[in-house]
Each structure stands twice: as C-alpha cells, then as structure tokens.
Amino acid sequence: MNSDAHSQPAVGGTSGPASDEIVLNLMHIVARVVRDRTTIALWGIAGLVVSLGIALLLPKTYQAEAVFQPPAAPETLQASALFQREDPSDQYLGMLASRTVSDSVIDQVHLKDVYHVRYYADARARLEAQSRFSVSKNTLISIAVVTTDPKLSANIANAYLDALYQLTGSMSASASAHRSEFFREQLDAEQEQLAQAETDMQAVQEKTGLILPESEAQAGLSSTARLQAALQDAETRLSTLLLSSTEGNPEVVQLRTQIAAIRQQISTQQSSANGSPAAGIPSGARLPGLMLDYARKQRDLKQQETLYDSLLQQYEKAKLASMDPGPELEIVDRAIVPERKSGPPRTLIVLVGTFVAALLGLLWVLFANGLRRTKERYSAVAAQTGTR
C-alpha cells in the first residue's frame, strides 16, 4: 500500500527527481558564491588595480581629421581604367592608401626621424596603423590620424591632402604628355602626307593645264558646240547653193574650204588622249579622263587637309591640358591641432578589467571547489578499496 503511494506520481504537478536535482544544484551554486564572495571580490579588486594601472600607463592619443570632396576625374584621365568607375570615392581611397602617397607623407613630415626607423617600409607600417580613411553618406572623404602628439596628427592629416594633390597632378600631366606626344607623331606623319598630296595636285595641274576644271571643261564643251554649229550652218548653205550652182562657183569653193577648216578644228578637239590640248583647252577625248584624274587628286588633298586640321586641334588641346595642374581637391576641413585627447578610454578599460577579473574569480570558485570535491571523493574511494 505504501509502495503504491510512493510509486504514484503527483497529479497535475511538474516537479520530479530531475527538477529537484537542478534546483538543489542551483541553490548549492548560489550558496557557494555567497560563501566565497570574498574571494570573488578580491579577484575583482585585483582586476581593478591591474586595469587601472594599465589605463594610467597607456599614453594619451590625439586624433586630427581632414575632410575633402573628391573631384570628378579630369578629362585626360577619363579613358584610364582607374577612372572608369562610377564612384570617384573608391579611386581616391585607393590613391590615399598607395605607396606613392605614403612615401610623400613620410618625406613631408620626416616620419622616419619621428618613428626612429631606417626604412620606408617600417615607416609606412607605422603610418598605416595610425591612419584611417572613410567615406560618409554624402561622399565626403575623411582622413583621420591618431598619434600621441596632437600637432603631429594634424601635420600628417594635412600632408595626406598635399600628397594626394601632387599625385593627381602628376597623373594628369603624365596622361596629357602621352596624348600630346601621340598627336605630335600623328601630326608629323600627316604633314608629310599632306605635302605629298599637294605635290601630286601640282603635278596634275601642270600635266593637264587645268586650274579650274569645271570652268575649263565648260569652255571646251562650248568651243566644240560652236564648231559643230558652224559646220552645220556651212553644210546647209552649201546644199542650198548646189541646187542652183555648179562646183566651179566661187561661193561653193569657198564654203567647201570653210567646211574643211571647221572639220579640221573639230578633229583637233577630238584627237586622241596622247594629243596635246589646242589653245590651252583640252581635247574632247582627253577632257573626261583629265577631269577624273584632277578630281581624285583634289579629293585626296582635301582629305589630307581635313585630317591635318583635326589632328592639329587635338594636339593643341592636349598641349593645353598638359599645362593643367590637375583636379583641385575640394577641401571641406583642413586638419587642426586637436585640443582634447581621443584616447585611451580609461574608464572603459577599468570597467572591463574589473568585470573580467570578477568573472575569472567566480569561475575559480566554482571549478576549484568542484575539483576539491572530486579529489575528496577519489581519496575516499581509494581508501575504501585499500581497506577491503
């Protein structure tokens, strides 16, 4: 009867052996912490003292900040792969972190002497650790420098601005010089081709005798038309005269002589291409070929003149661009000597040190007592085994 009562679980209850054991363990832990609170407090006090000493030994640091608005890429650098991104902030962040800018800052502020190092690599490592670059939501770029000397922080931040300006200027000048040299070479080659085209044009004019081909062609055609009209008129008059006269008629003889002369002139006008022009007017057979040759040479000359003028404009434009010192940095704030320190956060160091030490003390109490109890149990078991 009693065994049944003990074996029957409590109706509607949630407690059991496992939950009771957990509650007992928690109470045991709380009791242990309360009992050994002095040890935990000592750990916390030790952490407080150590962290306070560390906080006091750390040197004061000062942060200086310079802010600028990145300008658009110069026209001479638009085709460069470095300047094909949409956001210019990435370009200038990359240049700020470049070795060229870092070395320029080191030389301006004499950081090798300040850091007491011999090599640029060591100075660059120190400078990189003290510098931070960031972009705000409004695309402004800030240069923050943290050192133990407020004046040094400001000098380094401003030196970054000067070094960045020098780098963009040298890049712009290099690109402009390259473009100018390229167009100079193209211009020299085109000038030679233009001179050759002018020589060819002059040779065609001397060969054909054409100065203004359209007017001279019109003159040649007009002359041929007049001769044809005169020939037709003379032949008409001769036919009319033969109706009432014989071949011995003086007028008939005169007309036949006139007709023969006109035909001779027409024949001269229509001579072969190897014949020479008559009276400075090209023959009818030669005129189309001469005009075509003239038109080709004239087209070549105009093409060379157009190319030369275009290259000359590009060369002058590149030459003017080479005089541009580069994009002006739109400086929002130059760095000033900070009046207040930026670090170290001594209060935070002390609070974190104290908390960590107290936590270590708590763990020590819990685990040390657990180890002691385990050792006692092991000794008791060993003693019983030895007795048996």
Summary of the structure (lengths in Angstrom):
residues: 388
radius of gyration: 52.8
end to end distance: 39.1
largest distance: 180.9
contacts: 1063
relative contact order: 0.15
helix: 71%
strand: 7%
